[in-house]
Structure formats: C-alpha cells, structure tokens
Amino acid sequence: MDLFLQITAAIAMGLMLIYLWPAYKHWQHNSPKAQQGDWMAALLPLGAVVLLVIFLIMAVR
C-alpha cells in the first residue's frame, strides 16, 4: 500500500509540474528587474525576524 501511495504522489507531482510550467516561463520572462535599494528593503524585515528569534531564545533561558 505504501508503494502505491508513493507512486501516486510522484505522478501527481509530475502532473503539477507540467501544469505549472507555462506560468513559470511567463513569470521568468516578464518579472520585474531588481533596482537600487531592493536588497535593503528585503534585509530589513529579515533582520527584524532574526532579532525577534534571538530575543525569544534569550527570554526562555
């Protein structure tokens, strides 16, 4: 029974990849280009999350 579920899951993932391939190609060609300041805008919230996690770890010690 386990082998049957694994084969079914593999087929489902393959069909999903085939179904989503056109959307991937569209977004790959028509995606917005990175501009000055985009990395800083992404790093600011990531840094805030890291600091929050460090604070929470220190709080439970």
C-alpha positions in Angstrom: 0.0 0.0 0.0 2.9 2.4 0.8 4.5 1.9 -2.6 1.2 2.6 -4.3 0.9 6.0 -2.4 4.5 6.9 -3.3 3.9 6.2 -7.0 0.6 8.1 -6.9 2.3 11.1 -5.2 5.2 11.1 -7.8 2.7 11.1 -10.7 0.7 13.9 -9.1 3.9 16.0 -8.6 4.9 15.4 -12.2 1.5 16.4 -13.5 1.6 19.5 -11.3 5.0 20.5 -12.7 3.7 20.0 -16.3 0.6 22.1 -15.4 2.6 25.0 -13.8 5.4 25.1 -16.5 3.7 27.8 -18.7 3.2 30.1 -15.7 6.9 29.6 -14.7 8.1 30.6 -18.2 5.8 33.6 -18.2 7.0 34.9 -14.9 10.6 34.2 -15.8 10.4 36.4 -18.9 8.1 39.1 -17.5 9.4 39.5 -13.9 10.3 43.0 -12.6 14.0 43.7 -12.6 15.8 44.5 -9.3 16.5 48.1 -8.6 18.6 50.1 -6.2 17.5 49.5 -2.6 15.5 46.3 -3.2 18.0 44.2 -1.2 17.9 46.6 1.7 14.1 46.5 1.7 14.3 42.7 1.9 17.0 42.5 4.5 15.3 44.9 7.0 12.4 42.6 7.8 14.6 39.5 7.7 16.9 41.2 10.3 14.0 42.1 12.4 12.8 38.4 12.4 16.3 37.2 13.4 16.5 39.7 16.2 13.0 38.6 17.4 14.0 34.9 17.4 17.2 35.7 19.3 15.2 37.7 21.8 12.7 34.8 22.3 15.5 32.3 22.8 17.1 34.5 25.4 13.8 35.0 27.1 13.2 31.3 27.7 16.6 30.6 29.1 
